[in-house]
Amino acid sequence: MSKFSYRNRPLGLYIHIPFCVSKCGYCDFYSVPDRDLMRGYVSALLNHIRDYGRTCSGYTVDTVYIGGGTPTCLGPKYLGRILQEVRNKFPIADDAEITVECNPESTDKKVLDTMKKQGVNRLSFGVQSAHDDELKRIGRIHTFQQAKDAVDLAREKGFTNISLDLMYGLPGQTQEMLLDSVEQCLALGPRHLSCYGLKLEPGTPMGRENPVLPDDDAQADTYLAMCELLRKNGFEHYEISNFAKPGFRSRHNMKYWDLSEYLGLGPGAHSFMNGRRFEFARDIKAYINGEDILRDEDEVASFQRQGEYLMVRLRTSDGVDFLDLEKRYNIDSTPYEEAFRSLMGNGLVAHQGTRWYLTEKGFLVSNSIINTIVEAGQEQIENE
């Protein structure tokens, strides 16, 4: 990649850690349970951090997100080297949000001390459920007690910005069970919750087993009840699956939902910079061997970016402001507004002035609504 000359332009940095102690039955993210590859992988990743640190010297990194896989299973030595190299090679904003994903079973004092020393200020724990039978059913290897202990230990070490992941729509799960999980997680005092519906991917063990899940109506009722419970506890529902106390939205994830620029390093990681998308192939051995696995996609066309902007913004409670849309893409927003107005009668969308957004009921059928809105713009292009 050629050097970028932008001065102080904000950039999000994502670092992928493709290792897990074992694969969960539902997981389709790229990771391997092979610890023997860790040393070689970290070496290759550090080289890329140095290379891209030079080419991105004109940017200022204001969010760092280390995800996986399971970053904490690297242990303090490797994780510390990665965090230190990021600080050494990239211009990091003084108030940067620096997040590391943690699994309860691999989060100990040494790992937490290392993260604190390296400036990590946000932790995201993969809890998924407060019920051990549910955790076992989906292939998680921790217990809820381990999750509570890990969060308590993180607080003792001075971490206050803590996010927890939960899942709903699990096999055999009732609304009462899910709400109990939410209540037990709220008792841990998180500032942020990510609540995802289980999706059975064909290539995963659970996808092949195809267990019976709660039906669509049951999941919809559970989702809305969960939203109401979190609202009563002071959480803003700022994206389809994400809830935060005021001031604690995930700044890094907001970059994805605002089409801001971000760089992803590691196999399977995606980037969006200077109007171009590129990614690294999901091949850890090729990555370690230094093979050319970078897939540089063509520049994203203006209409495609406009459609992507609508798709990601309509995932958020902020929605789309037509004044911003027109300014960004030099278009007439009338067809989009007409499409929104056609949906108003059923309570799926709402607006405040020129800002249109999906309601929580609309979030339940977001894919259909977003397709309708985006197609309205496509029809305008075709008719010109």
N, C-alpha and C positions, 0 to 999 in steps of 0.2 A: 504494500500500500504506500502511495506517495505521501509526503508530509503534508499535514493540514496547517494552514497559516493563520487560522482564526485566533484572535486574542481574547482570552477570558470567556469564550463561548461555553456555556454549561454543558456537561457531558455526564451521563450515567455510565458506570462501569459494572458489568456483570462478570463474575468469575465462576465457571462451572467446575464442581468437584464431582467427578463421575464414579464415586465409590459408595457402597453400602455394605453393612455387615451381612445383610441378606435382602433380597428383593421382596417387596410387599406384593401381595397377590393382584392388586389393582393397578400397580404403577407402570406407566408407559414412558416415564422420563428416562433419559439415557444414563445408565449407571451399571457398574459391574461389581460383583462381590469378590474381587481378586486383589488382596492386599499386596501381593508380590509386585504389582505394577505401580504402586504408589511412588516409590523413589524416582523411577524414570518419568512418571507423569509430572511430578512436582518440578523436576529439572526442566522439562520441556515447557511447562507453564511459566516458570520464572524467566526463561528466554523470551517467551512471547510478551510478558509484561515489560521487559526491557525494550524489546523492539517497538511495541506499540506506544510505550511511554515516550519514545523519541518522536514518532510520527504524529502523536497527539499533543505535543508540547504546547500548542497554542490554545488548547482547551483548558478549562478548569473543571475538575471532577467534583461534583457536588453531591453525588450519591454513589455508594459502593454497595453491591449486593453479592454476597458469596453464597451460592445455592448448590443444589445437587439433585440426586445423590444426598450424601450426608457429610457435610463439611467437617463436623466435629469428630467423625471417625478417623480423620487424618491424624489426630492427636496434636498436642501443643507444639511440637517441634516443627512439623511441616506447615501447620496452619499459621504459626507465627512467622515463618519465613515468607510465606505468600503475602501476608498482611504488611510486613515490613517492606517487601519489595514494591508493593503498590505505592506505599508512602514515599519510597525513595525515587521512583521513576515517573510518577504522575503528579501534576500540580493538583493538590487536594485543597478544597475550600476549607476555611477555618471552621465553618458550621456544617460540614458535610455529614450527611446521614450515612452511617456505615453499619450494615446489617449482615449478620451471619445466621444461616439456618442451623438449628440444633435439634438433635434427637435426644430424648431423655436418657437413654441407656449409654450414650457416649459423651455426656456432658458432665465433666468432673471439675474439681477445684483447679487443677493445672491448666485445663483448657480455658476455663473462665478467666483465670489470672492472665493468661497470655492474650486473650482477646481484649481484656480491659487495658493492658499495657500498650497494645497496638491501636488503641483509639476506637474500638468497636463500641457503638452506643445504642445499638438496637439488636435484639435477639428475637428470632422467630422459631418457636418450638412446635414440632409436629406431634400434637397430642392425639387428635382424631376422635377420641371417645373417652368418656370417664368410666366406661364399663369394660372390664378385662375380657369378658366373653366376646364382645364386639371386636376388640383389638385383636384377639387371637383369630377370629373368623376372617379378618382381612389381611392377616399375615404380619401384623406389627409385633415386634419382639420386646416391647416395653410394657410395663403395667402402669395403671394410672397413678399408683403410689410413687413410682419412679418419676413420673412427670411432675407431680407435686413437689417431690424432693429437689428435682433439677431447677424448677422455677424458684423455690425458696432459696436454694443455694445461689442462684443468679442474683437475687435481691440482696443477699448477704454480701456479695461481691460488688454491689453498687450499681447494678443494672436496673434501671427503672422503666425504660421503654421496651416493653415485652409484648410480643404478639403470639397468639396461640392459633393453631390450625385445628378445625373440627370438620367432620364429615357427616352428612345426613343421607338418607335414602339407602342405608345399609341393609343387607339381608336380615329379615326378622325384626328390624328396628321399628318401634312405634313412635308416635309423636311424643308421648310421655317420656320415653327413654332419651330421645334427642334433647328435649327441654331440660331434663335432669343433667345431661352432660353439659349443656350450656350453663346451668346454674352452678355446677361444681367448678367449671372453668372460671366463671365470674368471681367465685370466691378466692381465686388466686390473684385477683387484682390486675388483669391485663389492661393495656392501653389500646389494644387492637385485637380483633378477631377476624380470621378468614374462615368462612364456612362454605364448604364445597359439597355439591351433590355428587354421589358416586356415579361415575360413568364407566361402563364396562367396555374396555378397549379389546378388540378381537385378539391381539397378540399376547395378552396377559393371561396368567393362570386363571384368574377369576372370569375373564372374558371367555375362555374356553369352557369353563365349568358352567357358565351362564346361570348363576343362582337366581332364585325368585326375589325380586326387589319390591318394595312398596309401590303400588300403582301410581300413575301420574296425579290423580286427585289427592291421594294421601300425601304425596310428596309436596304438592302445592300447599295444602293446608298446613303441613309441618313447617314449610318455609315461611309462610306468612305469620304463623305463631312465633317462630324464632325471631323474625324481624320485630314483632311487637314486644317480645321480652327484652330484646337488646335495646330497643328504643326507651323502654321504661327504666333501663339501667344507665341511660345517659350516652348511648352510642349513636353516632351518626351513621346512617346507611349510605355510604358514599360511592359504592360500586356494587354490582350484582352480588358478589360473594364476600364483600369486605365491609367491616364495621369498625369505627374508631371513636375514641373519646375526642372531643374538640382539640385540634392542634396535633393530632397523632396519626393522621393519614400516612400511608406509606409513600414517601416522596419518590422513592425509586420507581415503584409500580405506576405512579402517576405519569411518569415519563412515557410509558407504553401507551397509556390511555390519552395522551395529548400529542402523540407523534413527535415528541422531543427526541433529541439525539442520544443514542446509547451504543456502547461498544461491548460485545460479548466475547470472552476468551474461553477456549476449551471446546472439546468435541460436542457438537449439538448446540453450541451457543450461537445466537443470532445477533446481528448488529443493524442499526439504521443510522447512517451518517452521510451528511452532505447530499441528501436525496437518493442515496443508494442503499440497498439491502444486500447483506452478504452473511454467510454462515460457515461454520466448520462442520465437516461431515461427522457423523456419529461413529467414529472409529478410533478408539483410544490407542491402539497399537500403532496405527499410522501417525497419529499425533505425536506419540513418543519418539518415533523414528524420524520425525522431521519431514515427513512426506507432504506434498502439496495437497492438502485436503480443504483448502479455502474455496468456497463456492461464491464467486462474485456475481451477484445477479445484476441485471441491467438496471439503469436508472428508472425509478418508479415514475410512471407517467402521471401527469397532472390530475386527470380524472380518476385514476386509480388511487392516488393519494387522497383525493377528495372523498372517495368512497370509504377508504380505510379510516379517515378522520371521523366520518359519521359512525362507522361501526364501533370504533373504540370509545368515542365520546358518549355514545348512547348506552354504553355499559355503566356509565357513572350517573350519579344523581344530579350532577351539574348539567348533563345533557349537552345540547348544541345551541350556541348563540348564533343566529343567522347573520348578525353584523360581523362577527368574527369569521364565519364561513365565507361570506362575500369578500371580505378583505384578504383572506388567505388565498383564495382561488379565483378571484375576479369573476364571479358568476352571479346569476340571478337566482335567489333562493326561493322564488315563488312556487315552483313545483314541489319542493320539499315541504313548504308550509301547507300547501293543499293536501299533501299526503298525510301530514300530521293531523290536520283538521278532520279528515275523513275517519280518524280513529278515536276522536274525542268522546263520542257518545258511550263507549263501553268502559270508560275509566282506565284505559291502558296508557294514555299519555296525558300530559298537562303542560301548561306554559305560564311563564311570567314575562310579559313583554315579548321580546324577540328570542327569549331562551325557551327551548322546548326540551322536554325530558320524559323518560319513562317512569311511570309509577311502579310501586312494588308489584302490583298485579301485572303490569307490563313487563317487568323483569322476568316473570315466569314464562313469557312467550317472546322473549327478546329477539331470538333469531328470526322469527317470522316478521316482526315489526321492522327490524333493521333492514331485512331484505326488501320490504315494501318501500321504505324510505329511499334506499340506495337506488332501487329500480326506477323511482320517479325521476331521479337525475339522469339515469341512463336514457330514459325515453326522451328527455329534453335534448340530449346530445344527438340522438338518432333523428330527431325531427328538424334539427337545424339545417 
